[in-house]
Amino acid sequence: MKTGAIVYITGVENLGAEFNLEHAVKRLDLNADRVEVVSKDIGHFDVMDAWWMLIVKGVKSVVCLMAEVIGNSELRLTGRQLRLCG
């Protein structure tokens, strides 16, 4: 069964052009086959859009994790987790 994670980035006015989202998400070391990101500036606009993208790609178990930007270069999970399906 494929697993997926949605990283919801909170508390950011805007992510600068120098922010490397792919690198920051990889450093989170999530145990998921696919990861989608929701933020105001980068990634999906809302959780439903990211969730739909994962479901369409065959993911059966999805969790939504909240993260905040640290130092405009990395992400830190806030500890809140919501299981969406699976």
C-alpha positions in Angstrom: 0.0 0.0 0.0 1.4 3.4 -1.0 1.7 6.0 1.7 1.6 9.8 1.3 2.2 12.9 3.3 1.0 16.4 2.9 3.2 19.0 4.4 1.2 22.1 5.3 3.6 25.1 5.7 2.3 27.7 8.3 3.3 31.0 9.6 5.1 32.3 6.5 4.4 35.6 4.8 6.2 34.5 1.7 8.9 32.1 0.9 11.8 33.8 -0.9 13.1 32.6 -4.2 16.2 31.2 -2.5 14.1 28.8 -0.5 14.8 25.2 -1.7 11.6 23.4 -1.0 12.7 20.0 -2.4 15.8 20.0 -0.2 13.9 21.2 2.9 11.2 18.4 2.5 13.9 15.7 2.0 15.6 16.8 5.2 12.3 16.1 7.1 13.0 12.4 6.4 9.3 11.5 6.1 8.3 7.9 5.9 6.1 8.3 2.8 6.2 7.1 -0.8 4.9 10.5 -2.1 5.0 14.0 -0.5 2.9 17.0 -1.5 3.3 20.5 -0.1 0.7 23.1 0.7 1.7 26.8 1.1 0.7 30.2 0.0 3.6 30.6 -2.4 4.9 27.1 -3.4 3.1 23.9 -4.0 -0.6 23.3 -3.7 -3.1 26.0 -2.7 -5.1 23.9 -0.3 -5.1 20.4 1.4 -7.9 19.1 -0.7 -5.9 19.7 -3.9 -2.8 18.0 -2.5 -5.0 15.1 -1.2 -6.6 14.6 -4.6 -3.2 14.6 -6.3 -2.1 11.8 -3.9 -5.3 9.7 -4.3 -5.1 10.0 -8.2 -1.5 8.6 -8.0 -2.7 5.5 -6.1 -1.8 6.5 -2.5 -4.1 4.8 0.0 -2.9 6.1 3.4 -2.4 9.9 3.7 -1.3 12.0 6.7 -1.2 15.8 6.9 1.7 17.3 8.8 2.1 20.9 9.8 5.5 22.6 9.4 7.1 26.0 9.9 10.0 27.6 8.1 13.2 28.0 10.1 15.8 30.5 9.0 14.4 30.7 5.5 16.3 27.5 4.6 14.6 24.5 6.4 11.3 23.2 7.7 10.5 21.9 11.2 7.4 19.8 11.9 5.2 21.2 14.6 4.1 17.8 15.9 0.5 18.1 14.7 -0.6 15.2 12.5 -3.9 14.5 10.8 -4.7 11.2 9.2 -6.8 11.8 6.1 -7.4 8.3 4.9 -6.2 4.7 4.9 
